[in-house]
Amino acid sequence: MTWEVFFNTRDLGGLPTKSGTTTSCGAFFRAADLRFVTETGWAQARESGVRTVIDLRNPDEIRPTEAPVTAQAV
């Protein structure tokens, strides 16, 4: 998986769940700062099946002039 300007991105497949199973490969990804992702990068993520983005930053981690990343960006 190579998506333009997605930093520190990794597949979270294989992580243990509470029920004793593991997360599916290719179902969940995590990435660092998404503010710099290009349109090409978003298109590559969509082509890979990404449909939802969840911004897990705390309010104090978001600069006053920026909005949280929302699913509309995908």
PDB file with SEQRES, HELIX, SHEET and CRYST1 records, atoms N, CA, C and O in Angstrom:
SEQRES   1 A   74  MET THR TRP GLU VAL PHE PHE ASN THR ARG ASP LEU GLY          
SEQRES   2 A   74  GLY LEU PRO THR LYS SER GLY THR THR THR SER CYS GLY          
SEQRES   3 A   74  ALA PHE PHE ARG ALA ALA ASP LEU ARG PHE VAL THR GLU          
SEQRES   4 A   74  THR GLY TRP ALA GLN ALA ARG GLU SER GLY VAL ARG THR          
SEQRES   5 A   74  VAL ILE ASP LEU ARG ASN PRO ASP GLU ILE ARG PRO THR          
SEQRES   6 A   74  GLU ALA PRO VAL THR ALA GLN ALA VAL                          
HELIX    1 AA1 GLU A   39  GLU A   47  1                                   9    
HELIX    2 AA2 PRO A   59  GLU A   61  5                                   3    
HELIX    3 AA3 ALA A   71  ALA A   73  5                                   3    
CRYST1    1.000    1.000    1.000  90.00  90.00  90.00 P 1           1          
ATOM      1  N   MET A   1       0.853  -1.168   0.000  1.00  0.00           N  
ATOM      2  CA  MET A   1       0.000   0.000   0.000  1.00  0.00           C  
ATOM      3  C   MET A   1       0.895   1.226   0.000  1.00  0.00           C  
ATOM      4  O   MET A   1       1.693   1.423   0.916  1.00  0.00           O  
ATOM      5  N   THR A   2       0.758   2.042  -1.026  1.00  0.00           N  
ATOM      6  CA  THR A   2       1.471   3.313  -1.093  1.00  0.00           C  
ATOM      7  C   THR A   2       0.474   4.381  -1.475  1.00  0.00           C  
ATOM      8  O   THR A   2      -0.080   4.366  -2.575  1.00  0.00           O  
ATOM      9  N   TRP A   3       0.249   5.300  -0.571  1.00  0.00           N  
ATOM     10  CA  TRP A   3      -0.678   6.398  -0.810  1.00  0.00           C  
ATOM     11  C   TRP A   3       0.119   7.687  -0.670  1.00  0.00           C  
ATOM     12  O   TRP A   3       0.799   7.885   0.337  1.00  0.00           O  
ATOM     13  N   GLU A   4       0.046   8.552  -1.649  1.00  0.00           N  
ATOM     14  CA  GLU A   4       0.836   9.774  -1.682  1.00  0.00           C  
ATOM     15  C   GLU A   4       0.596  10.652  -0.450  1.00  0.00           C  
ATOM     16  O   GLU A   4      -0.542  10.991  -0.125  1.00  0.00           O  
ATOM     17  N   VAL A   5       1.659  11.003   0.207  1.00  0.00           N  
ATOM     18  CA  VAL A   5       1.720  11.902   1.369  1.00  0.00           C  
ATOM     19  C   VAL A   5       0.915  11.401   2.571  1.00  0.00           C  
ATOM     20  O   VAL A   5       0.478  12.207   3.393  1.00  0.00           O  
ATOM     21  N   PHE A   6       0.714  10.112   2.684  1.00  0.00           N  
ATOM     22  CA  PHE A   6       0.209   9.513   3.915  1.00  0.00           C  
ATOM     23  C   PHE A   6       1.445   9.083   4.689  1.00  0.00           C  
ATOM     24  O   PHE A   6       2.210   8.246   4.212  1.00  0.00           O  
ATOM     25  N   PHE A   7       1.651   9.643   5.877  1.00  0.00           N  
ATOM     26  CA  PHE A   7       2.834   9.330   6.667  1.00  0.00           C  
ATOM     27  C   PHE A   7       2.516   8.310   7.753  1.00  0.00           C  
ATOM     28  O   PHE A   7       1.430   8.309   8.332  1.00  0.00           O  
ATOM     29  N   ASN A   8       3.483   7.451   8.011  1.00  0.00           N  
ATOM     30  CA  ASN A   8       3.386   6.479   9.098  1.00  0.00           C  
ATOM     31  C   ASN A   8       2.082   5.675   9.014  1.00  0.00           C  
ATOM     32  O   ASN A   8       1.411   5.462  10.024  1.00  0.00           O  
ATOM     33  N   THR A   9       1.737   5.239   7.817  1.00  0.00           N  
ATOM     34  CA  THR A   9       0.497   4.490   7.597  1.00  0.00           C  
ATOM     35  C   THR A   9       0.770   3.000   7.723  1.00  0.00           C  
ATOM     36  O   THR A   9       1.760   2.491   7.198  1.00  0.00           O  
ATOM     37  N   ARG A  10      -0.116   2.311   8.423  1.00  0.00           N  
ATOM     38  CA  ARG A  10       0.046   0.859   8.520  1.00  0.00           C  
ATOM     39  C   ARG A  10      -1.296   0.166   8.659  1.00  0.00           C  
ATOM     40  O   ARG A  10      -2.265   0.728   9.169  1.00  0.00           O  
ATOM     41  N   ASP A  11      -1.322  -1.046   8.199  1.00  0.00           N  
ATOM     42  CA  ASP A  11      -2.490  -1.911   8.276  1.00  0.00           C  
ATOM     43  C   ASP A  11      -2.578  -2.449   9.704  1.00  0.00           C  
ATOM     44  O   ASP A  11      -1.587  -2.944  10.241  1.00  0.00           O  
ATOM     45  N   LEU A  12      -3.746  -2.354  10.315  1.00  0.00           N  
ATOM     46  CA  LEU A  12      -3.932  -2.841  11.680  1.00  0.00           C  
ATOM     47  C   LEU A  12      -4.493  -4.260  11.709  1.00  0.00           C  
ATOM     48  O   LEU A  12      -4.996  -4.712  12.738  1.00  0.00           O  
ATOM     49  N   GLY A  13      -4.409  -4.950  10.594  1.00  0.00           N  
ATOM     50  CA  GLY A  13      -4.862  -6.337  10.535  1.00  0.00           C  
ATOM     51  C   GLY A  13      -4.015  -7.234  11.420  1.00  0.00           C  
ATOM     52  O   GLY A  13      -2.800  -7.062  11.521  1.00  0.00           O  
ATOM     53  N   GLY A  14      -4.670  -8.192  12.057  1.00  0.00           N  
ATOM     54  CA  GLY A  14      -3.973  -9.154  12.899  1.00  0.00           C  
ATOM     55  C   GLY A  14      -3.930  -8.786  14.362  1.00  0.00           C  
ATOM     56  O   GLY A  14      -3.384  -9.536  15.172  1.00  0.00           O  
ATOM     57  N   LEU A  15      -4.496  -7.641  14.722  1.00  0.00           N  
ATOM     58  CA  LEU A  15      -4.517  -7.259  16.144  1.00  0.00           C  
ATOM     59  C   LEU A  15      -5.596  -8.055  16.879  1.00  0.00           C  
ATOM     60  O   LEU A  15      -6.663  -8.313  16.322  1.00  0.00           O  
ATOM     61  N   PRO A  16      -5.326  -8.441  18.119  1.00  0.00           N  
ATOM     62  CA  PRO A  16      -6.325  -9.216  18.873  1.00  0.00           C  
ATOM     63  C   PRO A  16      -7.539  -8.362  19.241  1.00  0.00           C  
ATOM     64  O   PRO A  16      -7.417  -7.166  19.505  1.00  0.00           O  
ATOM     65  N   THR A  17      -8.700  -8.995  19.252  1.00  0.00           N  
ATOM     66  CA  THR A  17      -9.935  -8.328  19.668  1.00  0.00           C  
ATOM     67  C   THR A  17     -10.362  -8.876  21.020  1.00  0.00           C  
ATOM     68  O   THR A  17      -9.837  -9.889  21.483  1.00  0.00           O  
ATOM     69  N   LYS A  18     -11.322  -8.200  21.654  1.00  0.00           N  
ATOM     70  CA  LYS A  18     -11.847  -8.665  22.945  1.00  0.00           C  
ATOM     71  C   LYS A  18     -12.465 -10.053  22.850  1.00  0.00           C  
ATOM     72  O   LYS A  18     -12.420 -10.831  23.803  1.00  0.00           O  
ATOM     73  N   SER A  19     -13.045 -10.358  21.685  1.00  0.00           N  
ATOM     74  CA  SER A  19     -13.737 -11.640  21.527  1.00  0.00           C  
ATOM     75  C   SER A  19     -12.784 -12.796  21.248  1.00  0.00           C  
ATOM     76  O   SER A  19     -13.218 -13.940  21.116  1.00  0.00           O  
ATOM     77  N   GLY A  20     -11.478 -12.503  21.157  1.00  0.00           N  
ATOM     78  CA  GLY A  20     -10.519 -13.571  20.940  1.00  0.00           C  
ATOM     79  C   GLY A  20     -10.138 -13.800  19.485  1.00  0.00           C  
ATOM     80  O   GLY A  20      -9.304 -14.656  19.189  1.00  0.00           O  
ATOM     81  N   THR A  21     -10.743 -13.042  18.574  1.00  0.00           N  
ATOM     82  CA  THR A  21     -10.363 -13.149  17.163  1.00  0.00           C  
ATOM     83  C   THR A  21      -9.305 -12.089  16.870  1.00  0.00           C  
ATOM     84  O   THR A  21      -8.724 -11.514  17.791  1.00  0.00           O  
ATOM     85  N   THR A  22      -9.061 -11.836  15.606  1.00  0.00           N  
ATOM     86  CA  THR A  22      -8.139 -10.767  15.238  1.00  0.00           C  
ATOM     87  C   THR A  22      -8.795  -9.880  14.178  1.00  0.00           C  
ATOM     88  O   THR A  22      -9.715 -10.304  13.478  1.00  0.00           O  
ATOM     89  N   THR A  23      -8.311  -8.663  14.076  1.00  0.00           N  
ATOM     90  CA  THR A  23      -8.834  -7.751  13.056  1.00  0.00           C  
ATOM     91  C   THR A  23      -8.410  -8.239  11.680  1.00  0.00           C  
ATOM     92  O   THR A  23      -7.347  -8.839  11.521  1.00  0.00           O  
ATOM     93  N   SER A  24      -9.241  -7.977  10.701  1.00  0.00           N  
ATOM     94  CA  SER A  24      -8.966  -8.417   9.332  1.00  0.00           C  
ATOM     95  C   SER A  24      -7.901  -7.539   8.684  1.00  0.00           C  
ATOM     96  O   SER A  24      -7.881  -6.323   8.876  1.00  0.00           O  
ATOM     97  N   CYS A  25      -7.028  -8.164   7.923  1.00  0.00           N  
ATOM     98  CA  CYS A  25      -6.032  -7.408   7.156  1.00  0.00           C  
ATOM     99  C   CYS A  25      -6.760  -6.602   6.086  1.00  0.00           C  
ATOM    100  O   CYS A  25      -7.702  -7.092   5.463  1.00  0.00           O  
ATOM    101  N   GLY A  26      -6.320  -5.372   5.878  1.00  0.00           N  
ATOM    102  CA  GLY A  26      -6.913  -4.518   4.861  1.00  0.00           C  
ATOM    103  C   GLY A  26      -8.206  -3.843   5.268  1.00  0.00           C  
ATOM    104  O   GLY A  26      -8.822  -3.161   4.449  1.00  0.00           O  
ATOM    105  N   ALA A  27      -8.637  -4.013   6.511  1.00  0.00           N  
ATOM    106  CA  ALA A  27      -9.899  -3.421   6.960  1.00  0.00           C  
ATOM    107  C   ALA A  27      -9.692  -2.132   7.752  1.00  0.00           C  
ATOM    108  O   ALA A  27     -10.520  -1.225   7.680  1.00  0.00           O  
ATOM    109  N   PHE A  28      -8.607  -2.045   8.498  1.00  0.00           N  
ATOM    110  CA  PHE A  28      -8.339  -0.884   9.344  1.00  0.00           C  
ATOM    111  C   PHE A  28      -6.911  -0.413   9.122  1.00  0.00           C  
ATOM    112  O   PHE A  28      -5.970  -1.207   9.116  1.00  0.00           O  
ATOM    113  N   PHE A  29      -6.768   0.892   8.940  1.00  0.00           N  
ATOM    114  CA  PHE A  29      -5.445   1.487   8.770  1.00  0.00           C  
ATOM    115  C   PHE A  29      -5.315   2.654   9.731  1.00  0.00           C  
ATOM    116  O   PHE A  29      -6.310   3.268  10.118  1.00  0.00           O  
ATOM    117  N   ARG A  30      -4.093   2.953  10.111  1.00  0.00           N  
ATOM    118  CA  ARG A  30      -3.846   4.145  10.917  1.00  0.00           C  
ATOM    119  C   ARG A  30      -2.803   4.943  10.175  1.00  0.00           C  
ATOM    120  O   ARG A  30      -1.969   4.388   9.459  1.00  0.00           O  
ATOM    121  N   ALA A  31      -2.853   6.253  10.350  1.00  0.00           N  
ATOM    122  CA  ALA A  31      -1.895   7.137   9.697  1.00  0.00           C  
ATOM    123  C   ALA A  31      -1.649   8.346  10.585  1.00  0.00           C  
ATOM    124  O   ALA A  31      -2.473   8.696  11.430  1.00  0.00           O  
ATOM    125  N   ALA A  32      -0.508   8.971  10.379  1.00  0.00           N  
ATOM    126  CA  ALA A  32      -0.196  10.209  11.077  1.00  0.00           C  
ATOM    127  C   ALA A  32      -0.902  11.367  10.368  1.00  0.00           C  
ATOM    128  O   ALA A  32      -1.780  11.145   9.534  1.00  0.00           O  
ATOM    129  N   ASP A  33      -0.534  12.547  10.686  1.00  0.00           N  
ATOM    130  CA  ASP A  33      -1.081  13.812  10.204  1.00  0.00           C  
ATOM    131  C   ASP A  33      -1.614  13.766   8.771  1.00  0.00           C  
ATOM    132  O   ASP A  33      -0.846  13.585   7.826  1.00  0.00           O  
ATOM    133  N   LEU A  34      -2.923  13.928   8.613  1.00  0.00           N  
ATOM    134  CA  LEU A  34      -3.554  13.854   7.293  1.00  0.00           C  
ATOM    135  C   LEU A  34      -3.702  15.219   6.623  1.00  0.00           C  
ATOM    136  O   LEU A  34      -4.259  15.304   5.529  1.00  0.00           O  
ATOM    137  N   ARG A  35      -3.215  16.289   7.260  1.00  0.00           N  
ATOM    138  CA  ARG A  35      -3.397  17.627   6.698  1.00  0.00           C  
ATOM    139  C   ARG A  35      -2.715  17.814   5.354  1.00  0.00           C  
ATOM    140  O   ARG A  35      -3.124  18.676   4.576  1.00  0.00           O  
ATOM    141  N   PHE A  36      -1.688  17.031   5.062  1.00  0.00           N  
ATOM    142  CA  PHE A  36      -0.908  17.258   3.855  1.00  0.00           C  
ATOM    143  C   PHE A  36      -1.193  16.252   2.745  1.00  0.00           C  
ATOM    144  O   PHE A  36      -0.540  16.283   1.702  1.00  0.00           O  
ATOM    145  N   VAL A  37      -2.151  15.367   2.954  1.00  0.00           N  
ATOM    146  CA  VAL A  37      -2.474  14.364   1.940  1.00  0.00           C  
ATOM    147  C   VAL A  37      -3.017  15.078   0.705  1.00  0.00           C  
ATOM    148  O   VAL A  37      -3.867  15.962   0.805  1.00  0.00           O  
ATOM    149  N   THR A  38      -2.518  14.683  -0.444  1.00  0.00           N  
ATOM    150  CA  THR A  38      -2.923  15.294  -1.712  1.00  0.00           C  
ATOM    151  C   THR A  38      -4.199  14.644  -2.246  1.00  0.00           C  
ATOM    152  O   THR A  38      -4.632  13.602  -1.755  1.00  0.00           O  
ATOM    153  N   GLU A  39      -4.787  15.271  -3.251  1.00  0.00           N  
ATOM    154  CA  GLU A  39      -5.951  14.669  -3.912  1.00  0.00           C  
ATOM    155  C   GLU A  39      -5.592  13.294  -4.462  1.00  0.00           C  
ATOM    156  O   GLU A  39      -6.404  12.370  -4.411  1.00  0.00           O  
ATOM    157  N   THR A  40      -4.380  13.159  -4.985  1.00  0.00           N  
ATOM    158  CA  THR A  40      -3.928  11.855  -5.486  1.00  0.00           C  
ATOM    159  C   THR A  40      -3.886  10.846  -4.353  1.00  0.00           C  
ATOM    160  O   THR A  40      -4.307   9.702  -4.523  1.00  0.00           O  
ATOM    161  N   GLY A  41      -3.382  11.257  -3.202  1.00  0.00           N  
ATOM    162  CA  GLY A  41      -3.329  10.367  -2.046  1.00  0.00           C  
ATOM    163  C   GLY A  41      -4.707   9.907  -1.608  1.00  0.00           C  
ATOM    164  O   GLY A  41      -4.917   8.728  -1.324  1.00  0.00           O  
ATOM    165  N   TRP A  42      -5.670  10.869  -1.554  1.00  0.00           N  
ATOM    166  CA  TRP A  42      -7.036  10.490  -1.187  1.00  0.00           C  
ATOM    167  C   TRP A  42      -7.627   9.538  -2.225  1.00  0.00           C  
ATOM    168  O   TRP A  42      -8.322   8.584  -1.874  1.00  0.00           O  
ATOM    169  N   ALA A  43      -7.352   9.796  -3.490  1.00  0.00           N  
ATOM    170  CA  ALA A  43      -7.866   8.909  -4.551  1.00  0.00           C  
ATOM    171  C   ALA A  43      -7.271   7.514  -4.403  1.00  0.00           C  
ATOM    172  O   ALA A  43      -7.980   6.521  -4.572  1.00  0.00           O  
ATOM    173  N   GLN A  44      -5.988   7.425  -4.090  1.00  0.00           N  
ATOM    174  CA  GLN A  44      -5.351   6.122  -3.901  1.00  0.00           C  
ATOM    175  C   GLN A  44      -5.964   5.388  -2.705  1.00  0.00           C  
ATOM    176  O   GLN A  44      -6.170   4.175  -2.762  1.00  0.00           O  
ATOM    177  N   ALA A  45      -6.251   6.107  -1.639  1.00  0.00           N  
ATOM    178  CA  ALA A  45      -6.886   5.489  -0.473  1.00  0.00           C  
ATOM    179  C   ALA A  45      -8.280   4.980  -0.829  1.00  0.00           C  
ATOM    180  O   ALA A  45      -8.657   3.870  -0.452  1.00  0.00           O  
ATOM    181  N   ARG A  46      -9.048   5.801  -1.562  1.00  0.00           N  
ATOM    182  CA  ARG A  46     -10.393   5.367  -2.003  1.00  0.00           C  
ATOM    183  C   ARG A  46     -10.307   4.121  -2.866  1.00  0.00           C  
ATOM    184  O   ARG A  46     -11.093   3.188  -2.701  1.00  0.00           O  
ATOM    185  N   GLU A  47      -9.350   4.105  -3.789  1.00  0.00           N  
ATOM    186  CA  GLU A  47      -9.178   2.939  -4.668  1.00  0.00           C  
ATOM    187  C   GLU A  47      -8.819   1.684  -3.878  1.00  0.00           C  
ATOM    188  O   GLU A  47      -9.092   0.567  -4.318  1.00  0.00           O  
ATOM    189  N   SER A  48      -8.210   1.870  -2.717  1.00  0.00           N  
ATOM    190  CA  SER A  48      -7.853   0.733  -1.852  1.00  0.00           C  
ATOM    191  C   SER A  48      -9.011   0.319  -0.955  1.00  0.00           C  
ATOM    192  O   SER A  48      -8.901  -0.659  -0.216  1.00  0.00           O  
ATOM    193  N   GLY A  49     -10.121   1.055  -1.011  1.00  0.00           N  
ATOM    194  CA  GLY A  49     -11.300   0.681  -0.244  1.00  0.00           C  
ATOM    195  C   GLY A  49     -11.577   1.536   0.977  1.00  0.00           C  
ATOM    196  O   GLY A  49     -12.549   1.275   1.687  1.00  0.00           O  
ATOM    197  N   VAL A  50     -10.760   2.551   1.252  1.00  0.00           N  
ATOM    198  CA  VAL A  50     -11.012   3.417   2.416  1.00  0.00           C  
ATOM    199  C   VAL A  50     -12.296   4.193   2.171  1.00  0.00           C  
ATOM    200  O   VAL A  50     -12.452   4.843   1.138  1.00  0.00           O  
ATOM    201  N   ARG A  51     -13.206   4.120   3.120  1.00  0.00           N  
ATOM    202  CA  ARG A  51     -14.487   4.809   2.998  1.00  0.00           C  
ATOM    203  C   ARG A  51     -14.786   5.720   4.179  1.00  0.00           C  
ATOM    204  O   ARG A  51     -15.608   6.629   4.062  1.00  0.00           O  
ATOM    205  N   THR A  52     -14.141   5.495   5.302  1.00  0.00           N  
ATOM    206  CA  THR A  52     -14.405   6.283   6.500  1.00  0.00           C  
ATOM    207  C   THR A  52     -13.091   6.697   7.139  1.00  0.00           C  
ATOM    208  O   THR A  52     -12.165   5.894   7.252  1.00  0.00           O  
ATOM    209  N   VAL A  53     -13.013   7.959   7.558  1.00  0.00           N  
ATOM    210  CA  VAL A  53     -11.860   8.476   8.288  1.00  0.00           C  
ATOM    211  C   VAL A  53     -12.350   8.906   9.663  1.00  0.00           C  
ATOM    212  O   VAL A  53     -13.325   9.649   9.779  1.00  0.00           O  
ATOM    213  N   ILE A  54     -11.682   8.444  10.683  1.00  0.00           N  
ATOM    214  CA  ILE A  54     -12.029   8.819  12.055  1.00  0.00           C  
ATOM    215  C   ILE A  54     -10.838   9.559  12.640  1.00  0.00           C  
ATOM    216  O   ILE A  54      -9.745   9.002  12.738  1.00  0.00           O  
ATOM    217  N   ASP A  55     -11.045  10.806  13.026  1.00  0.00           N  
ATOM    218  CA  ASP A  55      -9.997  11.642  13.593  1.00  0.00           C  
ATOM    219  C   ASP A  55      -9.990  11.423  15.105  1.00  0.00           C  
ATOM    220  O   ASP A  55     -10.916  11.841  15.800  1.00  0.00           O  
ATOM    221  N   LEU A  56      -8.947  10.771  15.610  1.00  0.00           N  
ATOM    222  CA  LEU A  56      -8.889  10.424  17.028  1.00  0.00           C  
ATOM    223  C   LEU A  56      -8.082  11.413  17.869  1.00  0.00           C  
ATOM    224  O   LEU A  56      -7.778  11.145  19.031  1.00  0.00           O  
ATOM    225  N   ARG A  57      -7.738  12.557  17.274  1.00  0.00           N  
ATOM    226  CA  ARG A  57      -7.010  13.553  18.049  1.00  0.00           C  
ATOM    227  C   ARG A  57      -7.919  14.163  19.108  1.00  0.00           C  
ATOM    228  O   ARG A  57      -9.126  14.294  18.908  1.00  0.00           O  
ATOM    229  N   ASN A  58      -7.322  14.533  20.236  1.00  0.00           N  
ATOM    230  CA  ASN A  58      -8.032  15.264  21.272  1.00  0.00           C  
ATOM    231  C   ASN A  58      -8.170  16.713  20.816  1.00  0.00           C  
ATOM    232  O   ASN A  58      -7.370  17.169  19.998  1.00  0.00           O  
ATOM    233  N   PRO A  59      -9.163  17.454  21.321  1.00  0.00           N  
ATOM    234  CA  PRO A  59      -9.323  18.859  20.914  1.00  0.00           C  
ATOM    235  C   PRO A  59      -8.041  19.689  21.102  1.00  0.00           C  
ATOM    236  O   PRO A  59      -7.765  20.583  20.303  1.00  0.00           O  
ATOM    237  N   ASP A  60      -7.274  19.402  22.134  1.00  0.00           N  
ATOM    238  CA  ASP A  60      -6.055  20.187  22.376  1.00  0.00           C  
ATOM    239  C   ASP A  60      -4.932  19.851  21.393  1.00  0.00           C  
ATOM    240  O   ASP A  60      -3.904  20.527  21.388  1.00  0.00           O  
ATOM    241  N   GLU A  61      -5.109  18.821  20.562  1.00  0.00           N  
ATOM    242  CA  GLU A  61      -4.111  18.453  19.564  1.00  0.00           C  
ATOM    243  C   GLU A  61      -4.386  19.096  18.204  1.00  0.00           C  
ATOM    244  O   GLU A  61      -3.567  19.006  17.289  1.00  0.00           O  
ATOM    245  N   ILE A  62      -5.541  19.742  18.082  1.00  0.00           N  
ATOM    246  CA  ILE A  62      -5.920  20.380  16.827  1.00  0.00           C  
ATOM    247  C   ILE A  62      -5.618  21.867  16.955  1.00  0.00           C  
ATOM    248  O   ILE A  62      -6.078  22.523  17.889  1.00  0.00           O  
ATOM    249  N   ARG A  63      -4.846  22.393  16.015  1.00  0.00           N  
ATOM    250  CA  ARG A  63      -4.521  23.820  16.034  1.00  0.00           C  
ATOM    251  C   ARG A  63      -5.805  24.623  15.854  1.00  0.00           C  
ATOM    252  O   ARG A  63      -6.724  24.169  15.171  1.00  0.00           O  
ATOM    253  N   PRO A  64      -5.884  25.815  16.458  1.00  0.00           N  
ATOM    254  CA  PRO A  64      -7.117  26.620  16.386  1.00  0.00           C  
ATOM    255  C   PRO A  64      -7.574  26.927  14.962  1.00  0.00           C  
ATOM    256  O   PRO A  64      -8.768  27.129  14.742  1.00  0.00           O  
ATOM    257  N   THR A  65      -6.674  26.968  14.000  1.00  0.00           N  
ATOM    258  CA  THR A  65      -7.057  27.338  12.634  1.00  0.00           C  
ATOM    259  C   THR A  65      -7.402  26.148  11.756  1.00  0.00           C  
ATOM    260  O   THR A  65      -7.714  26.332  10.580  1.00  0.00           O  
ATOM    261  N   GLU A  66      -7.355  24.936  12.288  1.00  0.00           N  
ATOM    262  CA  GLU A  66      -7.655  23.778  11.447  1.00  0.00           C  
ATOM    263  C   GLU A  66      -8.883  23.032  11.958  1.00  0.00           C  
ATOM    264  O   GLU A  66      -9.185  23.041  13.151  1.00  0.00           O  
ATOM    265  N   ALA A  67      -9.564  22.405  11.052  1.00  0.00           N  
ATOM    266  CA  ALA A  67     -10.726  21.604  11.407  1.00  0.00           C  
ATOM    267  C   ALA A  67     -10.307  20.151  11.518  1.00  0.00           C  
ATOM    268  O   ALA A  67      -9.318  19.748  10.907  1.00  0.00           O  
ATOM    269  N   PRO A  68     -11.038  19.358  12.284  1.00  0.00           N  
ATOM    270  CA  PRO A  68     -10.759  17.923  12.313  1.00  0.00           C  
ATOM    271  C   PRO A  68     -10.930  17.329  10.922  1.00  0.00           C  
ATOM    272  O   PRO A  68     -11.703  17.839  10.112  1.00  0.00           O  
ATOM    273  N   VAL A  69     -10.208  16.255  10.652  1.00  0.00           N  
ATOM    274  CA  VAL A  69     -10.381  15.542   9.389  1.00  0.00           C  
ATOM    275  C   VAL A  69     -11.701  14.795   9.479  1.00  0.00           C  
ATOM    276  O   VAL A  69     -11.969  14.119  10.472  1.00  0.00           O  
ATOM    277  N   THR A  70     -12.522  14.914   8.450  1.00  0.00           N  
ATOM    278  CA  THR A  70     -13.838  14.276   8.481  1.00  0.00           C  
ATOM    279  C   THR A  70     -13.994  13.294   7.343  1.00  0.00           C  
ATOM    280  O   THR A  70     -13.223  13.304   6.384  1.00  0.00           O  
ATOM    281  N   ALA A  71     -14.984  12.458   7.457  1.00  0.00           N  
ATOM    282  CA  ALA A  71     -15.251  11.454   6.438  1.00  0.00           C  
ATOM    283  C   ALA A  71     -15.554  12.082   5.080  1.00  0.00           C  
ATOM    284  O   ALA A  71     -15.381  11.425   4.053  1.00  0.00           O  
ATOM    285  N   GLN A  72     -16.005  13.348   5.052  1.00  0.00           N  
ATOM    286  CA  GLN A  72     -16.298  13.990   3.792  1.00  0.00           C  
ATOM    287  C   GLN A  72     -15.042  14.138   2.942  1.00  0.00           C  
ATOM    288  O   GLN A  72     -15.136  14.260   1.721  1.00  0.00           O  
ATOM    289  N   ALA A  73     -13.859  14.129   3.575  1.00  0.00           N  
ATOM    290  CA  ALA A  73     -12.613  14.285   2.823  1.00  0.00           C  
ATOM    291  C   ALA A  73     -12.287  13.044   2.015  1.00  0.00           C  
ATOM    292  O   ALA A  73     -11.490  13.110   1.079  1.00  0.00           O  
ATOM    293  N   VAL A  74     -12.886  11.914   2.359  1.00  0.00           N  
ATOM    294  CA  VAL A  74     -12.563  10.664   1.670  1.00  0.00           C  
ATOM    295  C   VAL A  74     -13.405  10.484   0.454  1.00  0.00           C  
ATOM    296  O   VAL A  74     -13.267   9.483  -0.250  1.00  0.00           O  
TER     297      VAL A  74                                                      
END                                                                             
